[in-house]
Amino acid sequence: MSFELPQEVEETRKRAREFALREFTKDLIDHYDETEEYPDEIRKKVFDAGFITIENPWNMLVAMEEFCRVDPGIGLSTLASVFGSEILLLYGTEEQKEKYLYPTLKGEKISAVAVTEPGAGSDVAGISSRLEKTDRGWILNGHKMFITNGTVADHYYLLARSAPPPSKEKRHHGLTLAIVERKWRGVNPVKLKGKLGMRATDTAEITFENVEVPNENIVGEEGKGFYIIMTFFNISRVYVAAQSVGTAQGILDLLLEYLSTKPASFREMEYVQFALAEMSALIEAARNITYKAATKVFSFNPDPALTSMAKYYAAEIANQVANTAFKIVGMEASGTKLEKLYRDAKITEIWEGTSEIEKLVISRMILKRIQEAK
């Protein structure tokens, strides 16, 4: 078993690191954190540099890690401009790919995934947005919340209920995935401001009022949208894990930089040395489980339990590392980049499935395997 990534991927990592250090300047990081504007100009530079390519997901993964190591907000905003593209890559018709996927992969359009609702976040089967069939297509009514790219995306991959569930145990049945364009009549996105972290990312609340959706914009089989979204989450969660690993590494970088300015007696304190050793080991463990999960996903053999382990563990480690670094630096961290990464790390425990949901997925898969082995 090899623990080394191909040379091409490592070269991409090096380029991504150099790009982020050059382009994500302190002034820009501070600007986007304060104004919460979307970094569209940097997004275009990322495309021009060739970092966004879902045909080679390993390159995207290491770019995510290295970008978030320098600044998670800008890093995620630029790479997540193709958010949800794997849905069309796997389930879209050729017409859908021509109209929505290929322009997005060229940087001409921005995509988003609209699943979360005010009353249904982790409980995907509990969403209440509705798609009602008509003679001409579908009518969409509903309310989505915390949608990444919500006010800047050209289109959303949206999950809504198209039929009542056959039973309480099968609430995940009767959900359909549709492509909805932001500029259609009845689509009303509102930017959410004042977030704790990741303030360079665009996040929105969106209402849909009698939106007409043509039949050709339904993705995959009607009523099977839940399964499509779960397949997508198996992919997207490894990227969130990489985001967490990069953020944790960036925090450790800042801590080491801080310690280099302190007397040797401070660096040699047992608490500080133990903390550095633990943080380094935890980050390396998170990176390894992330790469193992990604290997399964990228070879079309995903392991949902392993993917959830990677997402859960890496997110927990990012926050643990942030907390430990803050304890060492103390009040001197206030208002610094370390404080910003501390704020940015928190969301990794929430989006793409909270840590609690990931634990449920892991336990259910383990119990299922035990049952199947009998």
C-alpha positions, 0 to 999 in steps of 0.5 A, spaced: 500 500 500 502 506 497 502 512 502 504 517 497 500 521 492 502 521 484 507 526 482 502 530 478 498 531 484 504 533 489 506 538 483 498 541 483 499 541 491 505 545 490 502 550 485 496 551 489 500 553 495 504 558 491 498 561 488 494 562 495 500 565 498 501 570 492 494 571 491 490 571 498 494 577 501 492 579 508 489 586 505 484 581 501 483 576 506 481 582 511 477 585 506 472 579 504 472 578 512 469 585 513 465 586 507 463 579 506 463 580 499 464 574 494 471 574 491 469 573 484 476 576 481 480 571 485 475 565 483 476 567 475 484 567 477 483 560 480 480 557 473 485 561 469 490 557 473 487 550 472 485 548 479 478 547 478 477 540 474 472 535 477 475 530 471 481 530 476 478 530 483 485 529 486 488 535 484 481 539 486 482 535 493 489 538 494 488 545 492 482 545 497 487 543 502 492 548 501 487 554 499 484 553 506 491 552 509 492 560 507 485 562 508 478 557 508 473 563 506 477 565 500 479 558 498 472 555 499 469 560 495 473 559 489 473 552 489 466 551 490 463 555 484 462 548 481 458 546 487 454 540 485 457 539 478 458 531 480 450 531 480 450 532 473 456 528 471 453 522 474 446 523 473 444 529 468 442 528 461 447 530 455 442 536 454 443 538 461 450 538 461 451 542 455 446 547 458 449 547 465 455 543 467 460 545 461 459 552 462 460 551 469 466 547 469 469 553 464 468 558 469 462 561 465 457 560 470 456 558 478 452 553 481 449 551 488 446 545 491 439 547 495 437 542 500 437 545 507 431 548 509 429 552 516 426 546 519 430 541 515 437 541 515 440 534 517 434 531 516 434 531 509 427 527 508 424 532 512 424 537 507 417 541 505 419 544 499 414 542 494 414 540 486 407 539 483 406 536 476 402 540 471 401 539 464 407 544 462 412 541 467 412 543 475 411 548 479 416 549 485 414 552 492 418 552 498 424 555 502 431 554 503 436 556 508 444 557 508 445 555 501 452 556 499 453 561 493 445 562 494 445 570 491 451 569 486 449 562 483 446 562 476 443 555 478 441 551 483 440 543 484 434 543 488 431 537 492 423 538 493 418 533 495 414 531 489 409 526 492 407 524 499 412 519 502 408 512 502 410 511 510 413 514 516 419 509 515 420 511 507 420 518 508 426 519 503 421 516 498 418 521 493 423 527 493 425 529 486 431 533 484 431 539 479 435 544 476 432 551 478 435 558 475 436 564 480 433 569 475 427 565 474 420 569 476 419 567 483 426 565 485 428 570 491 435 569 494 437 574 500 444 574 502 445 572 509 450 577 513 454 577 520 456 570 520 461 567 525 466 565 520 467 563 512 465 570 511 468 570 504 463 565 502 456 567 499 450 564 503 443 565 502 436 564 504 431 563 498 424 563 497 421 560 491 414 562 489 410 558 484 416 557 480 415 554 473 420 548 472 420 545 465 420 537 465 427 537 462 430 540 468 428 534 472 435 530 474 435 523 474 428 519 476 422 522 479 422 521 486 429 518 487 432 525 488 434 523 495 439 517 493 442 522 488 443 527 494 446 522 498 451 519 493 453 527 492 454 527 499 459 521 499 463 526 494 462 533 497 464 530 504 471 528 502 472 535 500 469 538 507 474 533 510 480 536 506 478 543 508 478 541 515 485 538 514 487 545 511 484 549 516 488 545 521 494 545 518 494 553 517 492 554 524 498 550 526 503 554 521 500 560 525 502 557 532 509 555 530 510 562 527 508 565 533 512 560 537 518 562 533 518 569 536 518 567 543 524 565 548 526 558 548 524 557 555 517 558 553 517 553 547 520 548 551 515 548 556 512 541 557 505 543 555 507 547 549 511 541 547 506 536 548 500 540 545 505 541 538 506 533 538 498 532 539 496 537 534 501 534 529 499 527 530 492 529 529 492 533 523 496 527 520 491 522 522 485 526 519 489 527 513 490 520 512 483 518 513 481 523 508 485 521 503 483 513 504 476 516 504 477 520 497 481 514 494 474 510 495 470 515 492 475 517 486 475 510 484 467 509 484 467 505 490 465 509 496 464 507 503 459 511 506 462 510 513 469 511 511 467 518 508 463 520 514 469 518 519 473 522 514 468 528 515 467 528 522 474 526 524 477 532 520 472 537 522 473 535 530 480 535 529 480 542 526 476 545 532 480 541 537 487 544 534 484 551 534 482 551 541 489 548 543 492 554 539 488 559 542 490 556 549 497 557 548 497 564 544 491 567 549 489 574 548 494 575 543 490 571 538 485 576 539 484 580 532 489 576 529 489 571 523 489 565 528 482 568 531 479 568 524 481 561 522 478 559 529 472 562 527 472 559 520 473 552 523 467 552 526 462 551 520 466 544 518 462 541 524 456 543 521 455 543 513 455 537 509 452 533 515 453 535 522 458 531 526 452 528 530 449 526 523 456 523 521 456 519 527 449 516 526 451 514 519 457 511 521 454 507 526 448 505 522 453 502 517 457 498 522 451 495 525 448 493 517 455 490 516 454 486 522 447 484 520 449 482 513 455 478 516 450 473 520 
